[in-house]
Amino acid sequence: MHPMINVAVRAAREAGKIINRASLDLDLLRVTQKSARDFVTEVDRASEQAIIEILLKAFPQHGILGEETGTAHGRADSDHQWIIDPLDGTTNFIHGMPVYAVSIALAHHGVVQHGVVYDPSRDELFTASRGGGAFLNNRRLRVSKRTRLDEALIGTGFPFRKGDDLDTYLEMFKMVAERCVGLRRPGAAAIDLAYVAAGRYDGFFEIGLKPWDVAAGSLLVTEAGGLVGNFTGESDFLHREELVTGSPRIYAQLVALLKHYAKADRDAPETSVKRQAVVATQAVDATDDEASF
């Protein structure tokens, strides 16, 4: 593995030790509410601090973007930036549901070059380097070979923060749910993306995601042969707060369904009825395209 990946793996495993120890007695856990239905624990903070210490000891000139500490650490003017989610799936964690992960990515000039997603409850280590492939515990990963949306298992994430547009999301949910085998919502985007890379999901979509949620996982997908973009199929998803991904043909069919829900359209003063009419027409086209694969 690349030396930078080796350091990231060491940091992820150290964070995983902190998480696993805390999971043994959740009754002692101190939980703070960042906003409605958005939590942070002492474990999130301790994990992020451990990751930052390991990364900056190895690369003191690099920058840091962490979910809990922002850009308070490292060099803000560095061309290299580590993007960290110390515990993706905090709500799952505090309820004892073992679906959460550590996510660490390194971006150079804004382009993700290395990524690690570590699931400490299953000891599953997902790694990727740009141009070097994606791996699960040293086994090469490839995305699913399925080509038809009506045979696909799709992952998603429900809006949960105050102010999220749940009604619009429910339109999207219905649109996709009616055309695939099933939708799943485990509650940790880093895990979802790793599962797309591993072929466990055929595709995934979500709104409201932050860079630390998707940076590492998106590289896993592309290095496993999949595609990642925003709802219009463009590559500027990292800061767009919307993401769709999947094996190439599933991705294309999801984009055809979701493009009218792109952020610019969601923010525009367009009525739901008008949008549904547009999407219904597009859905027919997507079904026709699916039948041709």
N, C-alpha and C positions, 0 to 999 in steps of 0.2 A: 504493500500500500504506500501511497504518497506520504512523506513525512508529516504534512499538515493533517492528513486524515488520521494518522497514528495519534497525534496529539489530541485531536477532537474525540477520538474513540476513548482515549484515557480520561478525558474530561467527562464524557457521557457516562462512562462506567462509574466514575466517582460520584456523580450526581445520582446514578441509579442505586448505589449503596445507601445514600442518604434517604432516598425515597423508600427503598425496601425496609430499612430499619423503622422508619416512621409508620409504615403500613401495618406493622405488627401490633400497634396500640393506637388506633385512631382516636380513642376517647381523650387522649392527652393532647391532641392536636389543637393549636391555636389558629383560628380561622378569622380572617378579616374580609369584610365585604367591600370590594372596590367600587361597585355600583350594583344596581338591582340585578340579582342572579349572576353576578360576576365576582368570583372569590379569589383570594390569595391566602396562602398559608405560610407558616414559618418554614415549611419544607420547600416551597417555591423559592423563597429568598435564600435559604441555605444552599440549595442546589445551584442557583444562579451564581452565588458568590464563589462556590467551589469551581464551577466551570470557568469563570472569569479569571480566577487566580491561576489556574493551570494554563489557560490560553495566553495570558499576558506574560507569564513567566517564560514561555517559549517564544512569544512574538510580542515584545514590549512596544513595538512601533505600530501595531495594528489597532484599529478601531473596534468598538463593541456597540451593538444594538441589542439590548436585552429587553424582554417583556417587562420585567419588574424594575429595572434601573435605567432604561433608555440608553442614552449615550453618555452617561456619567463617568464611564470608565474608558480607558484607552485613548488613542489619538483621534480626535474628531476629524482631522485633516488627512488621515491615512487613506491610501488607495485600497487598502484591504480592510474589510469590515466583517467581523464575526456576528452572525444573526442567531440569537439564542432564545429558545423557549425551554426553560428549565423543567417545566412540568405541564405538558399539553394534555388537558383533560383533568384539570384540578377538581371540578365538580364530581367527576367519576371517582377520583381518588378519595375525597373526603367522605364519600358514601360507601367506600369499600368495594367499588366496582373496578375490577382490574383491567381497565382499558385506558391507558395513559402512556406517555412517552416523553423522553428527552429529545429535543431537536436542536442540532447545531449545524450551521452552514457558514461557509466562508465565501464572501463575494469580493471580486476584484473589479474595480470600476463599475460596480453595480451589477455585475454578472456573476451568478453563483458558480463557483468552481469545485467546491467540495461539500458534501453533505453527509450527516450522520443522524439517523433516527434510532433510538434505543428504547426498546420495550423492556423495562426491568422486571416486570412480573413474569414474563415468558423467557427472559434472557435472549431476546431476538435482536440482533444487531444488524441494521440496514446501513450500508455505506455506498457512496458513489463519488467518483471524480469525473470531471468533464472529459469526455473522450476515452474514459477507462472502464466504463460499464458500471452496473449496479449489482450489489451482492447482499445476500442474507447469510450471515455467519459463514462467509467465504464461498457460498454457493451462488453462481451467476443467476441473475433474475431476468425474466422476460415477461412482458405484459401478455394478457390473455390473447388467444387467437380468435376469439369470437368476433363475428362481423355484423351480426344482426342485433338491433336493439331489443327486439322481442325475445331474445334468448339471453339477455344481459342482466347481470346483477349490478346495481348501481348504488354507490354510497352517496350520502348527503349529510348536511348539518342543518339543524333547525335554528332560526333566529332566536336569540334569548335575551339580548340587551334591550334596555329601555329605549324606545324610539325606533327599533328595527321594524321594517315593513313586513309584518307577518302575513298580511293579506296577499301581497304580491308574491311572497314565497309560496303560499299555499296554491296559487295559480300554477307556479312552476312545478311544485310537487305533483299536482294532479296531472299536468301535461306529461311529465316523465313517467309517473307511476302507471298510467294507462297504457304505456308502450314498452315497458320492460318487464322482466320476470319478477323483480322485487327491488325495493329500496331499503337501505339499511342506514341507521344513524347511531354509531357507537359513541360519538361525542369527543373525538380527538382527531383533528384534521391531519396531524403528522402521521398517525396510524392509518388513516384512510388512504393517504397518498402512498404510503409504503405498501399497502395492500393492493393498490392498483399496479404498482411496479412488480409485485409478486404474482399477479394474475388472480388474486383472490377476489377482487372486484374487476369488472370490465370497464367501469368508468366512475366518475365522481363529480359532483358540483356543489358549490356553496357560495353564499354571499356573506359579507362582513368579516372576511379573513384578513389578518394582519401579516406583515412580512415574516415574523417569527413563526407563524403557524405553517407557512407553506414553503419557505426557502429551501430547506433540506429535502423535503419530500418531493418537490417539483423536479429537482435534479435526479432523484431516484427514478421517477417515471420516465423522463426523457432518456436517461441512460439505459433503461430497460426496454426502449423501443416505442414508448408511448408519446403522446402529444399533450401539451399543457398550454392553456391560453385563457384570455378573458372570454366573456360570453359572445363576443363577436369574432372570436378565433384569433385575435391578435396576441402578441407575446408580452404586452405590458400588464401582466397580472399581479406582479409582486406588490405594488402599491395601489391596485385598483379596487381592492376589497370585493373581488368576485373571481371565481376560478372554475374552470371546467377542464377535465382531463380524462384520458382513457386510451385504450388501444386505438390505432389510427382511424378505423372505420366507425367505431363506437363514438369516438370523439367528434367526428364530422356530423354524425346524426344528433348528438347532444347539442352541438353548436347551432344546428339548424332549428332546433326547438327553443333554445334559450336566448338567441341573439336579440330578440325583441325585449328582453328583460335586462339588457346591458345597463350599466350604471347611469349613463347619460339619459336613457329612456326612463329609468326608475325615478330619476331626479326631476324629470320634466313634468309639467302640469297636464299630463295626459290621463284621461279617464281610464279606469279599469275595463269598462265595457269596450271602448275603442281598441285597447290593446288586445283583449281577448279575441276580438274579431280578426285582427291581424295575425295573431298567433294561431288561430284555428286554421286559417288558410295555409300558413307555413307548415303546420303539422301534417296536412295532407301531402304537401310536397316532400316532407321528411319521410313519411311512410312510403311514398313512391320511390324515393331514393333508396330506402332500406331494402325494398323488394328487389332492387336491381343488383344488390351485392351478392 
